[in-house]
Amino acid sequence: MLLPAAAIVVGLILLVWSADRFVDGAAATARYFGMPALLIGIIIVGFGTSAPEMVVSALAASDGNPGIALGNAYGSNITNIGLILGLTAIISPVAVSSQVLRKELPVLLAVTALAMFQVWDNEITRLDAFIMIAVFALIMGYTIYQSLQERNKKVVPDPDEGKEDEGNDMPLSRAIMWLVIGLLLLIASSRMLVWGAVEIATALGVSDLIIGLTIVAVGTSLPELASSIIAAMKGEHDIALGNIIGSNLFNTLAVVGIAGSISPMIVEPEVFYRDMTVMAGLTLFILIVGIGIKGPGRINRVEGGLMLATYIGYTAYLVSTTFVAAAPSA
């Protein structure tokens, strides 16, 4: 138990650090080749903060652990809204004023509905997975097209504003070095994390789904936690919320889609009626408070507290039911 626990801790630390290095290297490399800053924020930073979920879920699926793959994706979505956005709003209420984000919130809810429809029959086939990847590609393609059309307008705060000099100061050779090293460590730390999680789950008699929904989901969501809180403290509310929305879109479509294309998955019934219901409820909640009924949307501290309380209650329910199920019968 000691070695798997150490693998989880070291794996999580390396996972967050390598994702940060990967994003820095990729962003700097992209600048050298003339990619617009807005697209760097959408593609590089958005992909970078969700890269841990993607790699962990892909490796888990290839290793025959679909519970970790699904639990990581859907658990990360619940963590992103309940824990991260909830904490962010408590620290600094999040204003929702961007028209772009108001369009993305309904899209996120529609994507969540699509995911629930596909899981309804308790399996994710390769066809389901390819549909998810295709929908993700369409959304990303439209987002990139829209960004290129409006890049001369200040539609949303620039995610890389104030970092141009920093990115240009990094030599191309160093940027490529961090890009490669970050990617390699991302894969290695993800494999270490999956191994540790599976070993502990087996030793405790806990399903890999529960491990994926809790430990792995929180660990792979640490990049989103750091970037969202820092963005909110700097007053960049659209970035804080956009990071969560983008990450959840990525997790629901790309992460599950890639894992499902590697290995079709049998889905436990509780994934639909327990996990996805909570995920959909939280998504609907941020849509309602985000759009705003009587004025500009704003996620205040009370609403942030409600989201955080929902996450705590959900996690407590998972833990309590897991130990009850694992307890030997008298």
Summary of the structure (lengths in Angstrom):
residues: 330
radius of gyration: 19.2
end to end distance: 25.9
largest distance: 69.3
contacts: 1221
relative contact order: 0.23
helix: 81%
strand: 3%
